[in-house]
Amino acid sequence: MKFALPSKLDTALALVRSGDLAAATAAIQASLGSPAARPTRAAAGETALPRIGGRPQGNFAPARYAGPEGTLDYHLYRPSTAAAGMPLLVMLHGCTQDPEDFARGTGMNAVAEQLGMLVAYPRQPQSANAQKCWNWFRPGDQNRGGGEPALIAAATRAILAEADGDAARVYVAGLSAGGAAAAILAAAYPELFAAVGVHSGLACGAARDLPSALAAMRSGARAAPSGDARFVPVITFHGDRDTTVNAANAQAIVAQATALHPAPLATTVEDLGGHVRATSTDRAGRIVIEQWTVRGGGHAWSGGSRTGSYADPGGPDASREMARFFLTHRLAG
């Protein structure tokens, strides 16, 4: 299938060729935040979510991590049944989004309320990126021990300790630029994250600069894992009509994970109401890689709510499916 190059990417490519990297950066960041359709937004500052099954609403509140790695603001959702030993999910928003918007669009707090999960939503400030994108294509933000990965990992550990969560069940997921950042975090800190979810994102190492980022978004990019990389279970969602980030990037994520798995995997492909779900199982029959291709889906969170941006109510419920996948995985020993 051929994918048309969106006008914003075309503009960014022209700016790169002209040498105007500052303007090109803004263009590529804007393209990563382009919605498939303009949704209806909730009132500014609104953080209320629907009651789940008539039970009291959990707590969704802002907080801040400050440490040697830097400062990171975030929102933390604690379900009404919050107790010691709950799993923790870290959710990384896309460009132009913020934690409140991302929570509304994905509906992940409602899923967490039902399943008993803590959910943290780090906030990328405009001071770090003009479009509030995670800087997934910068070399300084792609490795362990520095940049955004180190800051988010440190904040995750602090949240885990403060909330008395289960250190064996910590997960990370994201959309678009946030999905690319989630893939980087899992690769950089495999001892912290038991599984990763990437929605409409790119593989770790897919780009090292603006030109390679544009190429990856346009056509997909396969990235070889580093020599010390470890396998982390992964679930992906990607619309087959995404003209912002080519769906070939989901296949690249799966290929990278498959190459890192220590033993051969058995893959099954199912057609679920027109959407395609491919699962790879290990010798014990456990699903360790799961890839969803959303038929007719664009650059938006599948099964989401238009009370948030970049979310499409159609398609499979990505939030519920990711949570289901995550809770089947935990760190060994």
VEXDREN-2710 file (C-alpha; in Angstrom, 1 decimal):
% VEXDREN-2710
k/r/px/py/pz
1/MET/0.0/0.0/0.0
2/LYS/1.3/3.5/-0.8
3/PHE/1.0/6.3/1.6
4/ALA/0.7/9.9/0.6
5/LEU/3.2/12.3/2.1
6/PRO/1.3/14.8/4.3
7/SER/1.8/18.5/3.4
8/LYS/3.5/19.2/6.8
9/LEU/6.0/16.5/6.2
10/ASP/6.6/17.7/2.6
11/THR/7.2/21.2/4.1
12/ALA/9.6/19.8/6.7
13/LEU/11.6/18.0/4.0
14/ALA/11.9/21.1/2.0
15/LEU/13.1/23.1/5.0
16/VAL/15.7/20.4/5.8
17/ARG/17.0/20.7/2.3
18/SER/17.2/24.5/2.6
19/GLY/19.1/24.2/5.8
20/ASP/16.4/25.8/8.0
21/LEU/16.5/23.1/10.7
22/ALA/14.7/25.2/13.3
23/ALA/11.7/25.6/11.0
24/ALA/12.0/21.9/10.0
25/THR/11.9/20.8/13.6
26/ALA/8.6/22.7/14.1
27/ALA/7.1/21.2/11.0
28/ILE/8.0/17.6/11.9
29/GLN/6.7/18.0/15.4
30/ALA/3.5/19.5/14.2
31/SER/3.0/16.6/11.7
32/LEU/3.4/14.1/14.6
33/GLY/0.6/15.7/16.3
34/SER/-1.8/15.9/13.3
35/PRO/-5.2/14.4/14.1
36/ALA/-7.1/12.3/11.7
37/ALA/-10.1/14.5/12.3
38/ARG/-10.7/17.5/14.5
39/PRO/-12.4/16.3/17.7
40/THR/-14.6/18.1/20.1
41/ARG/-12.5/19.1/23.1
42/ALA/-13.7/19.2/26.7
43/ALA/-13.6/22.5/28.6
44/ALA/-10.1/23.8/29.4
45/GLY/-8.7/22.3/32.6
46/GLU/-11.5/19.7/32.9
47/THR/-10.2/16.5/34.4
48/ALA/-13.5/14.8/35.4
49/LEU/-14.1/11.3/33.9
50/PRO/-17.3/9.3/33.8
51/ARG/-18.2/7.2/36.9
52/ILE/-17.4/3.6/36.3
53/GLY/-20.1/1.1/37.1
54/GLY/-21.7/3.5/39.6
55/ARG/-18.6/3.3/41.8
56/PRO/-16.9/6.5/43.2
57/GLN/-14.4/8.1/40.9
58/GLY/-10.8/7.6/41.7
59/ASN/-8.3/10.4/42.2
60/PHE/-6.7/12.1/39.2
61/ALA/-4.3/14.8/40.4
62/PRO/-1.1/16.7/39.3
63/ALA/2.2/16.0/41.0
64/ARG/5.9/16.7/40.3
65/TYR/9.1/14.7/40.3
66/ALA/12.4/16.6/41.0
67/GLY/15.7/14.8/41.1
68/PRO/19.2/14.8/39.7
69/GLU/17.8/14.0/36.2
70/GLY/15.6/17.1/36.2
71/THR/12.0/18.0/37.0
72/LEU/9.0/16.3/35.5
73/ASP/5.3/17.2/36.0
74/TYR/2.7/14.5/35.7
75/HIS/-0.8/13.5/36.6
76/LEU/-1.4/10.3/38.6
77/TYR/-4.6/8.3/38.5
78/ARG/-5.4/6.2/41.6
79/PRO/-8.5/4.1/41.3
80/SER/-11.1/4.2/44.0
81/THR/-9.9/0.7/45.1
82/ALA/-6.3/1.9/45.4
83/ALA/-4.2/-0.4/47.5
84/ALA/-0.6/-1.5/47.9
85/GLY/0.8/-3.7/45.2
86/MET/-1.1/-2.3/42.2
87/PRO/0.5/-2.3/38.8
88/LEU/1.7/1.0/37.3
89/LEU/1.2/2.2/33.7
90/VAL/3.1/5.2/32.4
91/MET/1.3/6.9/29.5
92/LEU/3.2/9.2/27.1
93/HIS/1.0/11.7/25.2
94/GLY/1.5/12.8/21.6
95/CYS/2.5/16.2/20.3
96/THR/0.4/19.2/21.3
97/GLN/-1.3/17.0/24.0
98/ASP/-1.1/17.1/27.8
99/PRO/-1.9/14.6/30.5
100/GLU/-5.5/15.7/31.0
101/ASP/-6.3/15.6/27.2
102/PHE/-4.5/12.2/26.8
103/ALA/-6.5/10.7/29.7
104/ARG/-9.8/11.9/28.2
105/GLY/-9.0/10.7/24.7
106/THR/-7.7/7.2/25.6
107/GLY/-10.2/6.5/28.4
108/MET/-7.3/4.7/30.2
109/ASN/-8.4/5.9/33.6
110/ALA/-11.8/4.2/33.2
111/VAL/-10.0/0.9/32.3
112/ALA/-7.6/1.4/35.3
113/GLU/-10.6/1.9/37.6
114/GLN/-12.1/-1.4/36.5
115/LEU/-8.8/-3.4/36.5
116/GLY/-7.1/-1.8/39.5
117/MET/-4.2/0.0/38.0
118/LEU/-2.2/3.1/38.8
119/VAL/-1.7/5.4/35.7
120/ALA/0.9/8.1/35.4
121/TYR/0.9/10.7/32.6
122/PRO/4.1/12.6/32.3
123/ARG/3.9/16.1/30.9
124/GLN/6.2/17.3/28.2
125/PRO/6.5/21.1/28.6
126/GLN/6.9/23.6/25.8
127/SER/10.2/24.6/27.2
128/ALA/11.5/21.2/26.2
129/ASN/9.7/21.1/22.9
130/ALA/7.7/23.8/21.2
131/GLN/5.0/21.3/20.2
132/LYS/5.2/19.4/23.5
133/CYS/6.5/16.3/21.6
134/TRP/8.8/13.9/23.3
135/ASN/12.2/14.3/21.5
136/TRP/12.3/10.7/20.1
137/PHE/14.6/11.5/17.2
138/ARG/17.4/13.2/19.1
139/PRO/20.4/11.0/19.9
140/GLY/20.6/12.5/23.4
141/ASP/17.1/11.3/24.2
142/GLN/17.4/7.8/22.9
143/ASN/19.7/6.1/25.5
144/ARG/19.9/4.9/29.0
145/GLY/21.4/7.3/31.6
146/GLY/20.6/10.6/30.1
147/GLY/18.0/12.9/28.6
148/GLU/14.2/12.2/28.6
149/PRO/14.6/8.4/29.1
150/ALA/16.5/8.9/32.3
151/LEU/14.1/11.5/33.6
152/ILE/11.0/9.5/32.9
153/ALA/12.6/6.3/34.4
154/ALA/13.6/8.1/37.5
155/ALA/10.1/9.6/37.9
156/THR/8.6/6.2/37.3
157/ARG/10.6/4.7/40.2
158/ALA/9.7/7.6/42.5
159/ILE/5.9/7.2/41.7
160/LEU/6.2/3.5/42.2
161/ALA/7.8/3.9/45.6
162/GLU/5.4/6.7/46.7
163/ALA/2.3/4.8/45.6
164/ASP/3.6/1.4/46.9
165/GLY/3.0/-0.2/43.5
166/ASP/4.2/-3.5/42.3
167/ALA/7.7/-3.2/40.9
168/ALA/7.3/-6.4/38.8
169/ARG/4.3/-4.9/37.0
170/VAL/5.3/-1.5/35.5
171/TYR/4.4/-0.8/31.9
172/VAL/4.8/2.1/29.4
173/ALA/2.7/3.1/26.5
174/GLY/2.3/6.1/24.2
175/LEU/0.8/7.6/21.1
176/SER/2.8/8.9/18.0
177/ALA/5.9/10.7/19.4
178/GLY/4.9/9.3/22.8
179/GLY/4.8/5.8/21.3
180/ALA/8.3/6.3/19.9
181/ALA/9.4/7.5/23.3
182/ALA/7.8/4.5/25.0
183/ALA/9.7/2.1/22.7
184/ILE/12.9/3.9/23.6
185/LEU/12.2/3.7/27.3
186/ALA/11.5/-0.1/27.1
187/ALA/14.8/-0.6/25.3
188/ALA/16.8/1.6/27.6
189/TYR/15.3/0.3/30.9
190/PRO/14.2/-3.4/30.3
191/GLU/14.7/-4.1/34.0
192/LEU/12.0/-1.5/34.9
193/PHE/9.2/-2.0/32.3
194/ALA/7.6/-5.5/32.0
195/ALA/5.9/-4.6/28.7
196/VAL/5.4/-1.7/26.3
197/GLY/2.6/-0.5/24.1
198/VAL/3.2/1.6/21.0
199/HIS/0.2/3.3/19.2
200/SER/1.0/4.9/15.8
201/GLY/4.6/5.2/16.8
202/LEU/8.1/4.2/15.6
203/ALA/10.7/1.7/16.7
204/CYS/13.6/2.5/19.0
205/GLY/16.5/3.8/16.8
206/ALA/14.2/4.6/13.8
207/ALA/15.8/8.0/13.4
208/ARG/18.9/9.9/14.6
209/ASP/18.2/13.3/13.1
210/LEU/15.5/15.2/11.2
211/PRO/16.1/13.8/7.7
212/SER/16.0/10.2/9.0
213/ALA/12.9/11.0/11.1
214/LEU/11.1/12.3/8.0
215/ALA/12.1/9.2/6.1
216/ALA/10.9/6.9/8.8
217/MET/7.6/8.6/9.2
218/ARG/7.0/8.6/5.4
219/SER/8.1/5.0/4.6
220/GLY/8.9/3.2/7.8
221/ALA/12.4/2.4/9.1
222/ARG/13.8/-0.9/10.4
223/ALA/16.3/-0.4/13.2
224/ALA/18.7/-3.1/14.3
225/PRO/18.7/-3.6/18.1
226/SER/21.9/-2.7/19.9
227/GLY/24.2/-5.5/21.0
228/ASP/23.2/-5.4/24.7
229/ALA/19.4/-5.0/24.0
230/ARG/17.0/-7.3/25.8
231/PHE/13.5/-8.5/24.7
232/VAL/10.5/-6.7/26.2
233/PRO/7.0/-7.9/25.4
234/VAL/5.2/-5.4/23.1
235/ILE/1.8/-4.6/21.8
236/THR/1.2/-2.2/18.8
237/PHE/-1.8/-0.5/17.3
238/HIS/-1.6/1.3/14.0
239/GLY/-4.2/2.5/11.5
240/ASP/-3.7/1.3/7.9
241/ARG/-4.7/4.8/6.7
242/ASP/-2.3/6.7/8.9
243/THR/-0.7/9.3/6.6
244/THR/1.3/10.9/9.4
245/VAL/3.3/7.9/10.5
246/ASN/3.4/5.0/8.0
247/ALA/2.0/1.8/9.3
248/ALA/5.1/0.0/8.2
249/ASN/6.6/1.3/11.4
250/ALA/4.5/-1.1/13.5
251/GLN/5.9/-4.0/11.5
252/ALA/9.4/-2.6/12.2
253/ILE/8.7/-2.6/15.9
254/VAL/7.5/-6.3/15.7
255/ALA/10.5/-7.3/13.7
256/GLN/12.9/-5.7/16.2
257/ALA/11.2/-7.5/19.1
258/THR/11.1/-10.8/17.3
259/ALA/14.9/-10.5/16.6
260/LEU/15.5/-9.9/20.3
261/HIS/13.4/-12.9/21.6
262/PRO/15.8/-15.7/22.7
263/ALA/13.7/-18.5/21.1
264/PRO/11.6/-19.0/18.0
265/LEU/8.0/-17.7/18.2
266/ALA/4.8/-19.0/16.7
267/THR/2.6/-16.4/15.0
268/THR/-1.1/-16.5/14.4
269/VAL/-3.1/-13.9/12.4
270/GLU/-6.8/-13.3/13.0
271/ASP/-9.4/-11.2/11.2
272/LEU/-11.5/-9.5/13.9
273/GLY/-14.3/-7.7/12.2
274/GLY/-12.0/-6.4/9.5
275/HIS/-9.2/-5.5/11.8
276/VAL/-6.2/-7.7/11.9
277/ARG/-4.6/-9.1/15.1
278/ALA/-1.3/-10.9/14.8
279/THR/0.0/-12.7/18.0
280/SER/3.4/-14.3/18.6
281/THR/3.6/-16.9/21.3
282/ASP/6.6/-18.4/23.1
283/ARG/7.1/-22.1/23.8
284/ALA/4.9/-21.8/26.9
285/GLY/2.0/-20.5/24.8
286/ARG/2.2/-17.0/26.2
287/ILE/1.6/-14.1/23.9
288/VAL/4.7/-11.9/23.9
289/ILE/4.2/-9.8/20.8
290/GLU/0.8/-8.5/19.6
291/GLN/0.2/-6.4/16.6
292/TRP/-3.2/-4.7/15.7
293/THR/-3.8/-3.2/12.3
294/VAL/-6.9/-1.0/12.5
295/ARG/-8.8/-1.1/9.2
296/GLY/-9.5/2.4/8.0
297/GLY/-7.8/3.9/11.0
298/GLY/-5.8/7.2/10.8
299/HIS/-3.4/8.9/13.1
300/ALA/-5.6/8.6/16.3
301/TRP/-6.0/6.4/19.4
302/SER/-8.3/3.5/18.4
303/GLY/-11.5/3.1/20.3
304/GLY/-10.9/6.4/22.1
305/SER/-13.2/9.3/22.9
306/ARG/-13.5/12.6/21.0
307/THR/-13.6/14.4/24.4
308/GLY/-9.8/14.3/23.9
309/SER/-7.7/15.0/20.9
310/TYR/-6.3/12.5/18.3
311/ALA/-8.7/9.8/19.3
312/ASP/-11.1/7.8/17.1
313/PRO/-14.1/6.1/18.7
314/GLY/-14.1/3.5/15.9
315/GLY/-11.9/0.4/15.8
316/PRO/-10.8/-1.9/18.6
317/ASP/-10.5/-0.5/22.2
318/ALA/-6.7/0.0/22.3
319/SER/-6.8/1.0/26.0
320/ARG/-8.5/-2.1/27.1
321/GLU/-6.5/-4.4/24.8
322/MET/-3.2/-2.9/26.0
323/ALA/-4.2/-3.2/29.6
324/ARG/-5.2/-6.9/29.1
325/PHE/-1.9/-7.6/27.4
326/PHE/0.2/-5.8/30.0
327/LEU/-1.4/-7.6/33.0
328/THR/-0.3/-11.0/31.5
329/HIS/3.4/-9.9/31.9
330/ARG/5.6/-9.3/34.9
331/LEU/9.3/-9.0/35.5
332/ALA/11.0/-12.2/36.5
333/GLY/12.1/-12.6/40.1
END
